[in-house]
Amino acid sequence: MRNTERFPVKGANSLWHIYKTVPFWKVVRNFVVIQAARYTPFLAMKNWMYRTFLNMSVGEKTSFALMVMPDIMFPEKISVGRNTVIGYNTTILAHEYLIDEYRLGPVVIGNQVLVGANSTILPGVTIGDGAVVSAATLVHKDVPAGSFVGGNPMKIIYTKEEMDKRRQADPFHG
């Protein structure tokens, strides 16, 4: 189970309760900041915008590629370590609105992580240091440090130990 907090709702589905869970003007501000950051090619400016206006924790030299979509409603629940790459058009969610409930959970992405393009990271997930997430992966559970994962649903393709052996056998890394 992911690290999320669950909140039941009565009546209409939980998305109809959105402005009881997050202030309207916060969503408007976050939307404007995220849209501007999605299109800017300046990595340092993106990181500054995320830290300053969205209260995200973003490590030094981290790179958010074009069109990355952090959570609009709860971006402050997202933490990304140093020297990490978040690939093109990746979505990072810290909330999910369901029929009878909504869930909130922190997303922790470690140091020197690579997240491939078009991936989706669900709330309550931790991606360990040095992990590699293949393109188009649905990250629905924690990713062990140093591992290589991919798919929908996500599966471990190589453990840290297997990745270390592969790197040693590679003339570029070895």
matplotlib code that plots the C-alpha trace (Angstrom):
import matplotlib.pyplot as plt

x = [0.0, 1.3, 1.9, -1.4, -3.9, -7.5, -10.4, -14.0, -16.6, -20.4, -22.8, -21.1, -17.8, -14.7, -13.8, -17.0, -15.5, -12.3, -12.5, -13.2, -9.9, -7.7, -8.3, -9.5, -6.8, -4.0, -5.1, -5.2, -1.7, -0.3, -1.8, -0.2, 3.2, 3.2, 2.1, 4.9, 7.4, 6.3, 7.3, 10.4, 13.7, 15.6, 16.2, 17.4, 14.4, 12.0, 13.6, 13.4, 9.7, 8.9, 10.8, 9.5, 5.9, 5.0, 7.0, 8.4, 11.7, 14.1, 17.7, 20.6, 21.2, 17.9, 16.4, 12.7, 12.3, 9.8, 6.1, 6.6, 3.4, 3.8, 0.7, -1.4, -3.2, -0.5, 2.9, 4.4, 4.1, 6.7, 10.4, 13.1, 16.7, 19.8, 21.1, 17.9, 16.3, 12.5, 11.7, 9.5, 5.8, 6.0, 3.2, 3.9, 0.7, 0.4, -3.4, -6.0, -9.8, -11.9, -15.6, -16.1, -12.8, -9.7, -6.1, -3.1, 0.5, 4.0, 6.1, 9.8, 12.2, 15.8, 19.2, 20.5, 17.3, 16.3, 12.6, 11.9, 9.5, 5.7, 5.9, 3.2, 4.2, 1.2, 0.9, 2.6, 5.5, 9.2, 11.8, 15.2, 18.6, 20.1, 17.0, 16.1, 12.4, 11.9, 9.8, 6.0, 6.1, 3.2, 5.0, 2.4, 4.7, 8.0, 11.1, 14.2, 17.4, 19.6, 17.1, 15.8, 12.0, 9.5, 6.1, 2.4, 2.1, 5.7, 8.0, 11.6, 13.6, 17.0, 17.9, 20.7, 23.1, 22.2, 22.6, 26.0, 27.1, 25.8, 27.7, 30.9, 30.6, 30.0, 33.3, 31.9, 31.2, 33.7]
y = [0.0, 3.5, 6.1, 8.0, 9.5, 8.7, 11.2, 9.9, 12.1, 11.9, 12.7, 13.6, 12.2, 13.6, 16.0, 17.9, 18.6, 20.0, 23.5, 22.1, 20.4, 23.1, 26.8, 28.0, 30.8, 28.4, 26.2, 29.2, 30.4, 26.9, 26.4, 29.6, 28.8, 25.2, 26.2, 28.8, 26.3, 23.6, 25.7, 27.5, 26.0, 27.5, 24.7, 27.0, 29.2, 26.2, 25.0, 28.5, 28.8, 25.4, 26.3, 29.9, 29.7, 26.0, 25.2, 22.1, 20.7, 20.6, 19.6, 21.3, 20.6, 18.7, 18.9, 19.0, 18.4, 20.2, 19.6, 18.0, 18.3, 18.5, 18.2, 21.4, 21.1, 19.9, 20.5, 21.1, 17.4, 16.7, 16.4, 15.8, 15.2, 16.6, 15.9, 14.1, 14.1, 14.1, 13.3, 14.9, 15.0, 13.2, 13.7, 13.7, 13.4, 14.0, 13.6, 11.4, 12.1, 8.9, 8.4, 8.0, 9.4, 11.4, 10.5, 12.7, 11.4, 12.7, 11.9, 11.6, 11.2, 10.7, 11.9, 11.0, 9.5, 9.2, 9.2, 8.5, 10.5, 10.1, 8.4, 8.9, 8.9, 8.3, 9.8, 8.2, 6.8, 7.0, 6.5, 5.6, 7.2, 6.2, 4.5, 4.5, 4.6, 3.6, 5.8, 5.5, 3.8, 3.9, 4.3, 2.9, 1.6, 2.4, 2.0, 0.5, 2.6, 1.8, -0.4, -0.2, -0.3, 0.0, -0.9, -0.6, -1.8, -1.1, -4.0, -4.3, -5.1, -5.0, -4.8, -2.5, -5.5, -6.5, -2.8, -2.6, -5.8, -4.4, -1.1, -2.9, -5.0, -1.8, -0.4, 3.2, 2.8, 0.0]
z = [0.0, -0.8, 1.9, 1.6, 4.0, 3.1, 3.5, 3.0, 1.3, 1.3, -1.6, -4.9, -5.9, -4.2, -7.0, -6.4, -3.0, -4.4, -2.9, 0.5, 0.3, -1.3, -1.7, -5.1, -5.4, -4.5, -7.4, -9.7, -8.6, -8.9, -12.3, -13.7, -12.2, -13.4, -16.9, -17.2, -15.8, -18.2, -21.2, -20.0, -21.3, -18.3, -15.8, -13.0, -13.5, -13.3, -10.0, -8.6, -9.5, -8.0, -4.8, -4.5, -5.6, -5.0, -1.9, -3.5, -2.3, -5.3, -5.0, -6.8, -10.4, -10.7, -14.2, -15.0, -18.8, -21.0, -20.1, -16.7, -14.7, -10.9, -8.8, -9.1, -5.8, -3.4, -5.0, -1.5, -0.9, -3.7, -2.9, -5.5, -4.6, -6.2, -9.7, -10.7, -14.2, -14.5, -18.2, -20.7, -20.0, -16.7, -14.2, -10.5, -8.4, -4.6, -4.6, -6.1, -6.1, -6.2, -5.9, -2.2, -1.0, -1.8, -0.9, -0.2, 0.0, -0.2, -3.3, -2.5, -5.4, -4.3, -5.5, -9.0, -10.1, -13.7, -14.5, -18.2, -20.4, -20.1, -16.7, -14.0, -10.4, -8.0, -4.5, -1.5, -3.5, -2.7, -5.4, -3.9, -4.7, -8.0, -9.3, -13.0, -14.1, -17.7, -20.0, -19.8, -16.4, -13.9, -10.6, -8.2, -5.4, -3.9, -6.1, -4.3, -4.5, -7.4, -9.2, -12.8, -13.1, -15.8, -17.2, -16.4, -13.8, -12.8, -12.2, -11.1, -14.2, -12.5, -8.8, -7.6, -7.5, -11.1, -12.2, -10.6, -12.4, -15.7, -15.2, -14.4, -17.6, -19.6, -21.0, -20.6, -16.9, -16.0]

ax = plt.figure().add_subplot(projection="3d")
ax.plot(x, y, z, "-o")
ax.set_aspect("equal")
plt.show()
